[in-house]
Amino acid sequence: MQRKPQIAVLLLVAGLLVAGRAQAPPSTAKAASRPAGEPIRLQIPLGLPPLAVPGDNPPTQATVALGRKLFYDPRLSRDETVSCSTCHDPRRGFADSHGVAVGVDGKHGTRHAPSIANVAYFPEHFWDGRVDSLEKQAEAPVENPLEMAHSLGGVEQRLNADAAYRALFEQAWGAGAITYEKVAKSLASFERALLVANSPFDRWFFGHDEAAVNEAVKRGFQIFRDPARGNCAACHSVSDGSALFTDGKFHNTGISYWEGNPRDPGRFAVTRADADMGAFKTPSLRNVARTAPYMHDGSLKTLDEVVNFYSGGGNLNPHLDLKLHAGRFSTSDRDDLIEFLKSLTGDVPWSALPPRKSD
């Protein structure tokens, strides 16, 4: 049991981490906005399950295209230097090469920017799961003083002053002023279209193409699933028909502990449940070879370090997840496991890449 002064300090830090998550609706938003165009059906690549979309924000060609433009536009930040793509780079699996996020004025955040590929499937967002929709998630980075350091109203004002944006929003949402609700919904529609799969693993396991991967990948997958060896699939789920490679839940691996004490409360800051101390959301492993560094704090730099960390059973602490245990495999087994992880690198849709000037 942690002493109360330690908990108080952690909760103070957690308050800074989640500052700005509960915002009043923008003053210009009179009622919920709905896209003006016809909904489109998102193409689900091999290896992913069916996708549900919210009834009040079905994707349309115009909202996805607008969200793409906004995602890559640094004008959402206070000084116009940081965009969503700064921390979610398509070249890095929509993750970040820095250990922790770097925002306006070079300020450092407190956690690593996770990949947002296939984020449409996740029931909660951020490492601690503090919001339950992509629309709400799109608010927090803008207002976070360590990230975009702006305001929702400030973004509205800036976009409303731009004739090109006014035309794009009218096409996507109909007549009316640009509100942050429309901005958030457009970003969410674009992010729902970031569906990344059809990897060599998918073509082998789901497509039944035996030549899609080598024997090392196949051996590595056996280790990955074997409860007595890797036991990785206990949290990075795989079914017979599709695989998100995450259970969407929160687990304590001990990565946030130092000398027995938690440095980041993780999920506990949201639930206040003692069992959630130091627990973080299971990240998907898709495109994991491109998303280094790893873990919520970016402390593990390579896949070798990740495999070594888990083969040791994590860092011992009072809340360590019972699914973790010391791995029972050799050096060659570890090499095979890494080859399997590399086989999860899938196709990034061209429509997810930065807009061209002609777009």
C-alpha positions in Angstrom: 0.0 0.0 0.0 1.4 3.4 -1.0 1.6 6.2 1.6 -1.0 9.0 1.2 1.6 11.7 0.6 2.9 9.7 -2.4 -0.6 9.3 -3.8 -1.3 13.0 -3.4 1.9 13.9 -5.4 0.9 11.4 -8.1 -2.6 12.8 -8.3 -1.2 16.3 -8.6 1.0 15.1 -11.6 -2.0 13.3 -13.0 -4.1 16.4 -12.8 -1.5 18.1 -15.0 -1.5 15.2 -17.4 -5.2 15.3 -18.0 -5.7 19.1 -17.7 -8.1 20.3 -20.3 -10.0 17.0 -20.9 -13.3 18.3 -19.5 -14.2 21.3 -21.6 -17.5 23.3 -22.0 -18.9 23.2 -25.5 -17.7 26.2 -27.6 -19.9 29.1 -27.3 -20.6 29.1 -31.0 -22.0 25.6 -31.0 -25.8 25.8 -30.8 -26.6 22.2 -31.6 -24.8 19.0 -32.6 -23.6 19.2 -36.2 -24.0 16.4 -38.7 -22.1 15.9 -41.9 -23.8 17.3 -45.0 -22.7 14.6 -47.5 -23.5 11.0 -48.0 -21.8 8.6 -45.7 -19.1 6.4 -47.2 -18.1 2.8 -46.4 -14.6 2.5 -45.1 -12.6 -0.3 -46.7 -11.4 -2.8 -44.1 -8.1 -4.3 -45.0 -7.2 -8.0 -44.5 -6.7 -8.8 -40.8 -9.1 -6.2 -39.2 -12.6 -6.8 -37.9 -15.8 -5.0 -39.0 -15.8 -1.3 -37.9 -18.7 0.5 -36.2 -19.0 4.3 -36.7 -21.0 6.8 -34.6 -24.4 7.6 -35.8 -23.9 11.4 -35.4 -20.6 11.4 -37.2 -20.6 9.0 -40.1 -17.5 9.5 -42.4 -18.1 11.3 -45.7 -15.6 12.0 -48.4 -15.6 15.7 -47.5 -15.2 15.2 -43.7 -12.4 12.7 -44.1 -10.6 15.0 -46.6 -11.1 18.0 -44.3 -9.9 16.0 -41.3 -6.8 15.0 -43.3 -6.0 18.7 -44.0 -6.5 19.7 -40.3 -4.4 16.7 -39.1 -1.4 18.0 -41.0 -2.0 21.7 -40.4 0.2 23.4 -37.7 -2.3 26.3 -37.5 -4.1 24.3 -34.8 -1.3 25.1 -32.4 -0.8 28.5 -30.8 2.3 29.5 -32.7 1.6 27.5 -35.8 4.5 25.1 -35.3 2.9 21.8 -34.2 0.3 19.7 -36.0 -1.3 16.4 -35.0 1.2 14.7 -37.4 4.1 16.2 -35.4 3.5 13.5 -32.8 1.7 11.0 -35.1 4.0 10.7 -38.1 2.8 8.3 -40.9 6.5 7.5 -41.6 6.7 6.1 -38.0 3.5 4.1 -37.9 1.6 7.3 -36.8 3.7 7.4 -33.7 6.7 9.6 -32.6 10.4 9.1 -32.5 10.8 11.0 -29.3 10.6 9.4 -25.9 7.9 11.8 -24.8 5.9 14.2 -27.0 7.5 17.5 -27.8 5.1 20.5 -28.3 5.1 24.3 -28.7 8.3 26.1 -27.6 10.0 22.7 -27.4 8.2 21.8 -24.2 8.3 18.1 -23.3 5.2 16.2 -22.3 5.1 13.4 -19.8 4.2 10.4 -22.0 5.2 8.9 -25.4 2.9 9.7 -28.3 1.3 6.3 -29.2 0.4 5.1 -32.7 -3.1 6.1 -33.8 -3.2 3.5 -36.6 -6.5 1.6 -36.2 -7.5 3.9 -33.4 -11.1 3.7 -34.5 -11.4 0.3 -32.8 -10.3 1.5 -29.3 -13.0 2.0 -26.7 -10.9 4.5 -24.7 -8.1 6.9 -25.7 -4.8 8.1 -24.3 -2.6 5.8 -22.2 -4.9 6.1 -19.2 -8.2 5.8 -21.2 -9.5 9.1 -19.9 -11.8 9.8 -22.9 -14.2 7.5 -24.7 -14.4 9.0 -28.2 -12.1 10.2 -30.9 -14.2 13.4 -31.0 -13.3 14.2 -27.3 -9.7 13.1 -27.8 -9.3 15.7 -30.5 -9.8 18.5 -28.0 -7.1 17.7 -25.4 -3.9 18.2 -27.4 -5.0 21.6 -28.6 -5.5 22.9 -25.1 -2.6 21.1 -23.4 0.1 23.7 -22.5 2.8 21.1 -23.3 1.4 20.2 -26.7 -0.4 22.8 -29.0 -0.9 25.3 -26.1 -3.9 26.9 -27.9 -7.6 27.1 -27.2 -10.7 25.7 -28.9 -12.0 29.2 -29.4 -8.7 30.4 -30.8 -8.8 27.6 -33.4 -12.3 28.6 -34.4 -11.3 32.2 -34.8 -8.3 31.3 -36.9 -10.1 29.0 -39.2 -13.1 31.3 -39.6 -10.8 34.0 -40.8 -9.5 31.7 -43.7 -11.7 31.8 -46.8 -10.4 28.4 -48.0 -11.3 26.7 -44.8 -14.7 28.3 -44.7 -15.4 26.8 -48.1 -14.2 23.4 -47.1 -16.3 23.4 -43.9 -19.4 24.5 -45.8 -18.9 21.6 -48.2 -18.4 19.1 -45.4 -20.9 20.5 -42.8 -23.2 22.9 -44.6 -23.7 26.6 -44.0 -22.7 28.1 -40.7 -19.7 29.2 -38.7 -16.8 26.9 -38.1 -17.0 25.4 -34.6 -14.6 23.2 -32.8 -17.2 20.5 -32.8 -16.9 20.4 -36.6 -13.1 20.4 -36.3 -13.1 17.5 -33.8 -15.6 15.5 -35.8 -13.6 16.0 -39.0 -10.4 14.9 -37.3 -12.1 11.9 -35.9 -13.5 10.9 -39.3 -10.0 11.1 -40.8 -8.5 9.1 -37.9 -11.2 6.4 -38.3 -9.9 5.9 -41.8 -6.4 5.2 -40.6 -6.9 1.5 -41.1 -3.5 -0.3 -41.3 -3.3 -4.1 -41.9 -2.7 -6.4 -44.9 0.7 -7.1 -43.5 2.8 -10.2 -44.4 1.4 -11.8 -41.3 -2.2 -11.1 -42.4 -1.6 -12.5 -45.8 -0.2 -15.7 -44.2 -2.5 -16.2 -41.2 -5.8 -14.8 -42.6 -5.1 -15.1 -46.3 -3.6 -18.6 -46.1 -0.6 -17.6 -48.3 2.2 -19.8 -46.9 4.8 -17.9 -48.9 3.9 -14.6 -47.4 6.3 -15.1 -44.4 9.3 -17.2 -43.6 9.7 -20.0 -41.1 11.1 -17.7 -38.4 7.9 -15.6 -38.4 5.8 -18.8 -38.0 7.9 -20.0 -35.1 7.8 -16.6 -33.5 4.0 -16.5 -33.7 3.9 -19.9 -31.9 6.0 -18.4 -29.1 3.8 -15.3 -29.1 0.6 -17.3 -28.5 2.0 -20.1 -26.2 0.9 -19.4 -22.6 3.9 -21.3 -21.3 6.4 -19.3 -23.3 5.7 -15.8 -24.6 2.1 -15.5 -23.5 2.0 -12.2 -25.4 -1.5 -12.9 -26.9 -3.0 -12.7 -23.4 -3.0 -8.9 -23.8 -2.2 -8.5 -27.5 -5.2 -10.4 -28.8 -5.5 -12.5 -31.9 -8.6 -14.3 -33.1 -9.2 -16.7 -35.9 -10.8 -14.1 -38.1 -9.0 -10.8 -37.3 -6.4 -9.3 -35.0 -6.1 -5.9 -33.4 -3.2 -7.1 -31.3 -4.6 -5.4 -28.2 -7.3 -6.3 -25.7 -8.0 -2.6 -25.2 -7.5 -3.0 -21.5 -5.1 -1.6 -18.9 -2.2 -3.5 -17.4 0.6 -2.9 -14.9 3.9 -4.2 -16.3 6.0 -2.3 -13.8 7.5 -0.1 -16.5 6.5 3.1 -14.5 8.1 1.9 -11.3 11.4 2.9 -9.9 12.8 1.3 -6.7 9.3 0.0 -5.9 7.5 3.4 -6.3 5.3 4.4 -9.2 6.4 7.5 -11.2 3.2 7.8 -13.1 -0.2 6.6 -11.7 -1.6 5.7 -15.1 -5.2 4.4 -15.1 -5.4 5.1 -11.4 -5.7 8.8 -12.1 -8.9 8.1 -13.9 -10.6 5.4 -11.8 -9.0 6.0 -8.4 -9.0 2.2 -8.1 -6.0 0.9 -6.2 -5.7 -2.1 -8.6 -5.2 0.4 -11.5 -2.1 2.0 -10.1 0.6 2.1 -12.7 -1.6 0.4 -15.3 -1.6 1.6 -19.0 -3.5 0.7 -22.1 -2.3 -2.2 -24.1 -0.9 -0.7 -27.4 -1.6 -2.4 -30.7 1.4 -4.2 -32.2 0.6 -3.4 -35.8 3.5 -1.6 -37.5 5.4 -2.0 -34.2 8.7 -2.2 -36.1 8.2 1.5 -37.1 6.9 2.9 -33.8 10.1 3.0 -31.6 10.6 3.9 -28.8 8.2 1.8 -26.8 6.0 1.9 -23.7 4.1 4.8 -22.3 7.3 6.7 -21.3 9.4 5.8 -24.4 11.9 4.1 -22.1 12.6 1.0 -24.2 14.3 2.0 -27.5 14.3 -1.2 -29.5 12.2 -4.4 -30.0 15.1 -6.3 -28.5 14.8 -4.3 -25.3 11.0 -4.9 -25.2 11.4 -8.6 -25.6 14.1 -8.7 -23.0 11.9 -6.7 -20.6 9.0 -9.1 -20.9 11.1 -12.2 -20.9 12.1 -11.0 -17.4 8.5 -10.8 -16.3 8.3 -7.0 -16.0 9.3 -4.9 -13.0 8.1 -6.4 -9.7 5.6 -4.2 -7.8 2.4 -4.7 -5.7 0.1 -4.3 -8.7 2.0 -6.3 -11.4 -0.4 -8.0 -13.8 -0.6 -11.7 -13.2 -0.4 -12.4 -16.9 3.3 -11.5 -16.9 5.8 -14.2 -16.2 9.4 -14.8 -17.1 9.7 -16.0 -20.7 10.9 -19.5 -21.3 12.7 -19.3 -24.6 16.2 -19.2 -26.0 18.1 -16.5 -27.9 17.0 -18.0 -31.2 13.4 -18.0 -29.9 13.8 -14.3 -29.1 15.0 -13.7 -32.7 12.0 -15.5 -34.1 9.7 -13.5 -31.9 11.2 -10.3 -33.2 10.8 -11.5 -36.8 7.2 -12.2 -36.1 6.7 -8.6 -34.8 8.4 -7.2 -37.9 5.9 -9.1 -40.0 3.1 -7.0 -38.6 4.1 -4.0 -40.7 1.1 -3.3 -43.0 0.0 -1.0 -45.7 -0.7 2.7 -44.9 -3.5 4.0 -47.2 -2.2 6.7 -49.5 -5.2 8.9 -48.4 -3.7 9.0 -44.9 -0.5 10.7 -46.1 0.1 14.5 -46.1 -2.1 16.4 -48.6 -0.4 17.5 -51.8 -0.8 21.1 -52.9 -3.2 19.9 -55.6 -5.4 18.3 -53.0 
